[in-house]
């Protein structure tokens, strides 16, 4: 049976359908209806029409809807995890973790909606403003176009939808064509709320139809997560719109000479270089280990990666599943071959079978090759030796990306130096860059994008200040 899409909070079907298949074995994950041009127009028109009503919703209505979604996702957790695995090939252990995170994202947004109150500013600090007080509120910039990628088909959708609902901004969501089914299932939960018609729509359309949505003046905010060229292309195409971009990176880890628990560091590096087959914006891609710890760390990383379970993503024993499609796996395979040809040492991995690439550990990788310089988005980690922490800082900053970095150190001055000098959106001390708490500001600099996710940070991005000056008050 074909799954409907969602227009202004209502399920809609059409005569055209698309079948979504697993990249692991080609099995059918589901079939969904495809919106027509008229359907797309209806969704945008509804968002535009309801913008004032949505902005005026009481905080308890917005927060209550978000709480309901969080609760219902938790109740349907296993069903949704299995759907994520079916359409994305993500191992079931990581799919379950994603559902749990999405529950938290909606819960955090509900809490933020309740305290999204603005601020008061005394103006009588100047004699000419005696008796005046400014009330500074944040109001929605307008309806939002949310464009999400395939690698987190629920939680990255949550990071678009939840902040929009929290501030009272209608949202038109375009999920990734490879993984639309989970977003459509989220629509079933949203439809159980009392949000006004037009507050949200889910349009599973091809990427080539996104340009019309991006250019539509009725959607003044674009929130995009995905590839670098597409993201900056959107910003260049609509310079007068408010555009936020989360574009990924080649996340680095620095292991300092004072770090003694190398087994723990190796476990964390191996796990988060390979989880979800490396298809995460902050999966560990580059490791710069000080010469004093390099040999032991590299050996332990290889040992940890070699022990990982691969294969059927539906198995609870699988740590590393397939990539999203065969073309992605072929690209990763070629990048590994290019690195080896350029002088890198391959400890293990690199072989491809269909859409799966064997977990790969490289060493002594030249800085210019793609597995270091670009975003590999595959199960590949490069472990390189450095002679000083300062050299490691320099190499991390040499990248055109700057999302997050991890620094294994127990030395407080080194930790503060990393925070001050690493040109990234976030520095994680004592762990890998793959750590993300969904309530914290999350985003990057340079080619990693602009703007921040996390409910509170995204709510600020989706709104603008409106000042009301009150006069003649006894302050």
FENBELJO-V845515 format. One line per field, one symbol per residue. ss: DSSP state (A for helix, B for strand, O for the rest). A space follows every 10 residues. Layout:
ss: ???
This chain:
ss: OBBOBBBOOB BBOOOOBBBB BOOOOOOBBB BBBOOOAAAA AAAAAAAAAO AAAAAOOOAA AAAAAAAAAA AAAAAOAAAA AAAAAAAAOO OAAAAAAAAA AAAAAAAAAA AAAAOOOOBB BBOOOOAAAO OOBBBBBBBB OOOBBBBOOO OOOOAAAAAA AAAAAAAOOO BBBBOOAAAO AAAAAAAAAA OOOOOOOOOB BBOOOOAAAA AAAAAOOOOO BBBBBOOAAA AAAAAAAOOO OBBBBBOOOO OBBBBOOOOO OAAAAAAAAA AAAAAAAAOO OOOOOBBBBB OOOAAAAAAA AAAAAAOOOB OOOOOOOOOB OOOOOAAAAA AAAAAAAAAA AOOOBBBBOO OBBOOBBOOB BBBOOOOOOA AAAOOOOOOB BBBBBBOOAA AAAAAAAOOO BBOBBBBBOO OAAAAAAAAA AOOOOBBBBO OOOOOOOOOO OBOOBBOOBB OOBOAAAAAA AOBBBBBBBB OOOOO
